[in-house]
Each structure stands twice: as structure tokens, then as C-alpha cells.
């Protein structure tokens, strides 16, 4: 198992790794809408926060020489399912032609009071 640590994506907000590589797979921990430099939440709307999460995912994938097309599964955690369509619109701009498997659930709370968190599973080339 190889631990991935990137300065281009937000650091972990707890005792876990940003990502781990194991058996040809890259497991990205749930990504929050944090500014990688300040660690502060970016955006007040689910659209702004989803965009920041996706940019953070791209940055972390790039550190292991992957891109969104290498993603095979995502799991989305929403503070409110009422934000599903808004989040889905932004998510769809990033995953337009390549559509990985996905789950989306509403949760009671997300760390740092974020509106959205996304975890990713990608396949190494």
C-alpha cells in the first residue's frame, strides 16, 4: 500500500490519508470543498462547493498521473438531497462523456459544515 500526499489538494482534516494506492486502484478519501492553501471552505452554494471538490479531485488525481477518465466509482455525500439537481449539474460538467458508477446519499452532517463531499475510486493505467 502506498500513501499519497499532495500539496495541490486539501490536506486531511483527521487521521487519514488523502489517497491510498493498492492493487492497481487509487482510493481518494472523501474530498471537501476546501481551498488547498488555506484549508477553508470555498463557496456558500452547493454549486460552488461541488466545483471546488471536483477541482480538488482533479489536482489529487494529477499527482498520481491520472485524470477523471480513470475514475471508476464515486460516492457523493450531500447535506440535503434538495441540492441533488444543483450538484448533479456541476458534477455532469466534469463527467460528461465518461460516466463512472456512482452512489449519492444524504447524510446528517459533513465535516466543516460543508454541503457536499465526494470520494473517488480510480484505476491505475
VOGU-3710 file (C-alpha; in Angstrom, 3 decimals, decimal comma):
1> xxxxxxxxxx> 0,000/0,000/0,000  1,301/3,434/-0,960  0,071/6,588/0,749  -0,491/9,614/-1,490  0,190/13,057/-0,063  -0,347/16,094/-2,275  0,178/19,788/-1,659  -2,134/20,552/-4,604  -5,208/19,211/-2,805  -6,501/19,947/0,686
11> xxxxxxxxxx> -4,851/18,035/3,481  -6,751/15,518/5,555  -8,855/17,014/8,352  -8,389/13,926/10,509  -6,223/10,837/10,961  -6,461/9,512/7,391  -4,636/9,796/4,059  -5,689/11,965/1,129  -5,436/8,850/-1,024  -4,021/5,343/-0,989
21> xxxxxxxxxx> -2,791/3,201/-3,877  -3,341/-0,537/-3,543  -3,533/-3,389/-6,078  -3,804/-1,095/-9,117  -6,502/1,086/-7,589  -6,373/4,614/-6,211  -8,746/5,283/-3,322  -9,329/9,004/-2,735  -10,743/9,863/0,664  -13,852/11,998/0,746
31> xxxxxxxxxx> -12,909/15,375/-0,735  -14,317/18,516/0,842  -14,702/21,918/-0,864  -11,581/23,299/0,794  -9,051/25,747/-0,540  -5,822/23,682/-0,636  -3,763/26,610/0,653  -5,969/27,897/3,467  -7,999/24,821/4,414  -11,132/26,977/4,423
41> xxxxxxxxxx> -14,466/26,096/2,781  -14,849/27,620/-0,693  -18,329/28,765/-1,695  -21,648/29,143/0,025  -23,778/27,251/-2,514  -23,706/23,561/-3,379  -22,765/24,516/-6,954  -19,683/26,458/-5,832  -18,723/23,755/-3,367  -19,171/20,942/-5,906
51> xxxxxxxxxx> -16,926/22,790/-8,356  -14,225/23,160/-5,685  -14,496/19,487/-4,728  -14,111/18,448/-8,369  -11,082/20,721/-8,847  -9,525/19,209/-5,715  -10,172/15,702/-7,065  -8,545/16,611/-10,386  -5,487/18,012/-8,577  -5,055/14,875/-6,482
61> xxxxxxxxxx> -5,544/12,585/-9,485  -2,939/14,573/-11,439  -0,413/13,927/-8,666  -0,681/10,202/-9,418  -0,717/10,845/-13,181  -4,439/10,113/-13,610  -7,419/12,064/-14,859  -11,189/11,961/-14,459  -11,437/9,356/-17,241  -9,636/6,923/-14,910
71> xxxxxxxxxx> -12,351/7,200/-12,246  -14,452/4,044/-11,967  -16,675/4,911/-8,980  -17,695/7,941/-6,945  -19,690/8,274/-3,769  -21,362/11,609/-3,100  -22,472/12,760/0,323  -24,964/15,640/0,404  -26,053/17,681/3,391  -29,509/17,842/1,787
81> xxxxxxxxxx> -30,996/15,804/-1,053  -32,751/19,034/-2,066  -29,363/20,023/-3,526  -29,180/16,902/-5,720  -30,103/18,552/-9,036  -27,793/21,530/-8,480  -24,880/19,290/-7,527  -25,669/16,932/-10,389  -25,500/19,766/-12,938  -21,940/20,712/-11,893
91> xxxxxxxxxx> -20,871/17,067/-11,495  -22,167/16,383/-15,027  -19,985/19,155/-16,449  -16,929/17,227/-15,221  -18,215/13,742/-16,039  -19,936/14,455/-19,345  -18,743/11,717/-21,727  -17,140/9,454/-19,106  -19,675/8,413/-16,506  -18,299/6,280/-13,644
101> xxxxxxxxxx> -20,513/4,219/-11,367  -21,896/6,376/-8,573  -23,800/6,429/-5,312  -25,311/9,531/-3,723  -26,654/9,747/-0,197  -27,935/12,402/2,165  -26,097/12,499/5,483  -26,803/14,174/8,804  -23,655/16,310/8,623  -20,428/16,710/6,659
111> xxxxxxxxxx> -17,142/17,812/8,270  -16,602/21,576/8,458  -20,329/22,070/7,728  -19,756/21,504/4,003  -22,733/20,922/1,721  -21,059/18,185/-0,355  -18,255/15,626/-0,077  -17,151/13,222/-2,829  -14,938/10,149/-2,592  -13,382/8,517/-5,643
121> xxxxx> -12,038/5,162/-6,758  -9,769/5,261/-9,822  -7,855/2,624/-11,769  -4,130/2,984/-12,409  -3,038/2,826/-16,027
//
